[in-house]
Amino acid sequence: MSTFDYTSIGFYTFDCLCRPVTQIPPGGDTYFVEEFALAVSGAAGSAAIVAAKHGLKVQAVGGVGPDDMGEWVLARLQKFGVDTTHMAVCEGFSTSSSIVTTRPDGQRPALHKRGATAGFTVSDAELDRVLDSKIVHVGGVGLMDRMDQGRTVEVMAEAKRRGCITTLDVFAATREDLRLVEPLLPHTDYFMPSEEEAMALSGLTDLEAVADSLLGYGAGAVILTRGASGAMLRDRQGTRIDLPAFDVKVVCTCGCGDCFNAGFATGLHLGLDVAGCMRLAQAASAQNATGLGSQAGVASLEATMRFLETTPTR
């Protein structure tokens, strides 16, 4: 039996968020906002915290800088019971950090400092503990400079060899990013990009063609998160699932895809079928959208299940 239910490897960031923002003040002017928040975010960070809130035993694997933001990120993870043994403090790097200017419609243009996500790696000595997990998630391919040079492939291949369930998310904006993602897909059970990321990677716009293309690289299943349009799954066995989004008032979409990843992992941990995992994932994501800052709307597994059962879809 594994020590951990969920290992979340990759992109951890310190976020400072405010809303509503419609434009940046000119010159040295000041505009007033209604809300301010701090959050641990990122494709690995948000997922780790939501999984922990859902009751999974979680370990975080990534990097922070030797600075105030890094201390806060580690303390925040620990507050939710996340094991931070393998969160490296990377000398010569600052903590990956963002200023998020949330728009009235929930969109969140951000200013980002890449930081220590580029500086951490997983050593051979750490591998046994890092992979002592039922589910291994990698989030943030494209930002993990050291890991992206082949180490992520080695870690995911070894995770599969040991019988872990593997999930993958990316930070992808162009077709060029495919060179980092393609070697990972044969070792990936569930690849979960947004539709925008998937289109960028594939160079295609028809979502069926996008999914077929990504499955062709070896992924077991491709799940596309589609915002207000819901989510879709296609797998190598021909399974086709299309689900509508929950109908919520959106405050901020920061971290929604990352919370989807954790909700899906929670479903896997509970032994739900793949459609049930997707619904739980969507419920986590939708709750997140109702507050400012990643994980703001997610409280517990009980609250997420209640939300799933009582909230209408679009």
N, C-alpha and C positions, 0 to 999 in steps of 0.2 A: 504494500500500500504506500502511495506517495506521501511525502511530508506536506507538500503543498497541493492545493486544488488548482491554482492558477499562478503562473509566472508571467509577468508582463515586462518584456525587454524592449528598450528603445528610447523613445522621445519623451523626456520629462521637462516641463517648462514652468517657470514662474510667470503667472499672468496677472496683470493689473488691468481691470476692465472698468469702463464707465459708460453710462447711457442716459438719455439719448444724445447721439452726436450726429449732426448733419453736415458739419464742415469743421475744419481745423481753423482756429482763430488766426487772422492775419497779423503779421508783425508780432508785437508783444502783448496783444490783447488777451483777455480772459473771457471764456464763455462758461456759463454755469450749467451743471448737469444734475440729474435727479438721484442717480445711484452710482456707487463706487463699490468695487469688490476685488478681493485677491483670491487666486485659485491656483492649485496645481493642475496643469493641463497637459496636453500632448497626447499623441496616439497611444502611448504606454501609460502615462500618468493618470489621465482621466479613467482609463479602463481599470487600472489597479484599484483606485479608490471606490469606484462603483461596485466592482466585484467584492471588495471588502465590505461595503455597506450591505451587500446582498448575502453576507454571511460566509463567503468563501475564505479559505486560508490562502493569503496572497503574499507573494514576494515580488519586490520591485528590483529590476536590473537595469541600470543606466548610469548617468553621470551628472554631477552638479559641480559648480565651482566652489572654491574656498572663500565664499562671500556670504553676505547676509541673506541673499535670496536662496542660496543653497541650503543654509541652515533652516530657513523657513520651510522649504520644500520637504526636507527630511523630517522635520518636526510634524508637518501636516500629514505626511504619509503615515508616520508612526501613530498619530492621533487616531487613525482609523484602523489600527492594528496591522498595517502592512509591514512586512519584514523588509528592512532596508540594508541588510548585511552586504548585499552586492550592489549598492548604490555608491559608485566610486566618487571620491572627491578628486577632481582632475586638476592638478597644478598647471598653471599657465592658461587656464580657461575660466571664463566667467560662467555662471549658471545661464542656461538657455532661458531667455525672457522675452515677454511680449507686452506691448501696450495695445489693448483691444478697444477700438472706438465703435461701440455697438450702435447701429442705426435704429431708427424707430420701428423698422420692419423686422428687426432681429438679425440682419446681416452684420458681419463683424470684421470690417477691414482692420488689419493689424500691422504694427511695426514690430519686427522680430530681430533679436540678436541670437545667432545660432548657438554659440557657446559650447558647453561641455557635452552635449549630445554628440558632438563631433569627436570627442576625446576619449570616450570610454571604450573598453573592449571586454570580452569574456575570456579569461585565461583557461588553459587546460586544467589548472589546479582548481578552478571554480566550477568546472563543467558538471561534476557529479551533483553538486547541490543545486545549481541553476536548473538542471533538468530533472530534479527529483519532484516532479509535478505531473498531475493528471493532464493539464492543458498548458501548452506553451504558446504564448502570444508574442509576436514581434510587430511593433508599431512604430513607424517613422523611417522606413527605408527611404534613402535619399537625403537624410539629414545626419546619419550616423557614419561620419567619414571613415573612421578606423574599421568599424564593423562592416561597412559596405564594400570593403576591398577583399571580400571573400570569406571573412569570418562568420558572417550571418549564415551563409550557405552551409558552412561546416556545422554550426550549432543546430540549425534546423534539420539537417540530414541526420545528425546524431539523435536529436529528439525523436524523429520518426523511427529510427532504428530501435530506440528504447521503448517504443509503444506509446509515446505521448500523442495527444491530439494537438495538431498545430493550426494556428490561425495567423493571418497576416494582414496588415494594413500598411499604407504607404503615404509618403508625402511626394506626390507626383504632379508635375505640371506640364511636361513635354514628352514627346515620343522618345527622346534621348534617355529618359529615366527607365525605359524598358530594359536596358542593359543590366541594371541592378536588380530588377524584379524577376526577369525571366529565369535565372538560375535557381531562384527560391521556389518557384511554383511546383516543381515535381515533389517537393518536400512539404507542401501545404495542403492541409485538408480543406480549409475554408479560407478563400481569399476574399476580403471584404472592403474594397475601395468604394468611394463615392462614384456616382455615374460620371461626374466630371473628370475624376482621376482616371477612371477606366477608359474613357474616351481619349484622354490625352495619351495614355500608354499605348493603346491599340491603334491610334490614328483613325479610328472609325467613329461614326455617329449613330448608326442603327444599333440599338442596345442588344438585340439578338446576335448580331454579328460581333459586337464587342465581347459578349459572353463566350461565344464560340471560339473567338480568337484566343482569349485568355485560358479557356479550358484546353485548347490545343497545345499550350506550353506545359501542361501536366498537372494543373491544380485539380484537386478532387471535386471542388465545388466553387462557384463564383457567386457571391452575393453583392449586389449593387444597392447601395443606399441612395434614395432618390428624393430626399427631402419631403416636401408636401405631396409628392406623387407616390410615396410609400417605399417598398423594397421588393426586389426580385431575386430569386435564386435559380440557377441552372447548374446541373451537375453532370458528371461523366456517365451516369446511368440513365440520363434522359429526364430526370425530375425537373419539373417546372412549377415554381411557386411565385405568385404575384399577390402582394398584400397591400391594401391601402394604408395610408398614414392615419394616425389618430388626429382627431380634430381638437387642437388646443390653440390658445392664444399665445403666440410666440413672443418671448421677451428677448432671448439671445440664443443664437444657434451655435455658439462656441462650444466645441466638445461633443456635439450630438453624435457624430459618427463614432467617436471614441467610446461613448457610453453605450452605443449600439453593440460594439464589440464585447463589452463586459456583460451586457444583458444576454447576448448569444451564449457566451461562456457559462453564464449562470444556468441557462436552459440545458446545456450539455451536462453540467454538473448534476442537475436534477434528474437527468435521464429523459428529458422531453424529446419528442420527435422533432425533426428539423423545422417543421412549420411552427411548432410551439416555441422552439428556440428563437425563431424570427420574431414572433409576436412579443415575446419577453424582451427581446432586443429593441424592438420598436417602442415598447412601453418605457424602457429606460431612457431612450433617446428623446422621446416626446416629453417626459417629465423634465429632463435637462433643459429643454427649450423654454420651460415656463419660469426660469430664474436667471439671474445674471451670474455668469461664471460657470465653468465646467462642474458638473455634478450638483449644482445648486438645488435642483428640483428633486433629486433622488435621495430618499431617506432610508429605506429598508426594503428587504424583499417583500415583506407583508404589504407595504405601501405600494410597491410596484405591481404586485398581483392585484391589489384592489383597484388601482388605476386601470390595469388591463381589462378587468371585468366590468368596469363601470363607465369607461370613457368611450364615446362614439367615434367611429372612423369617418373620414371624409367621404 
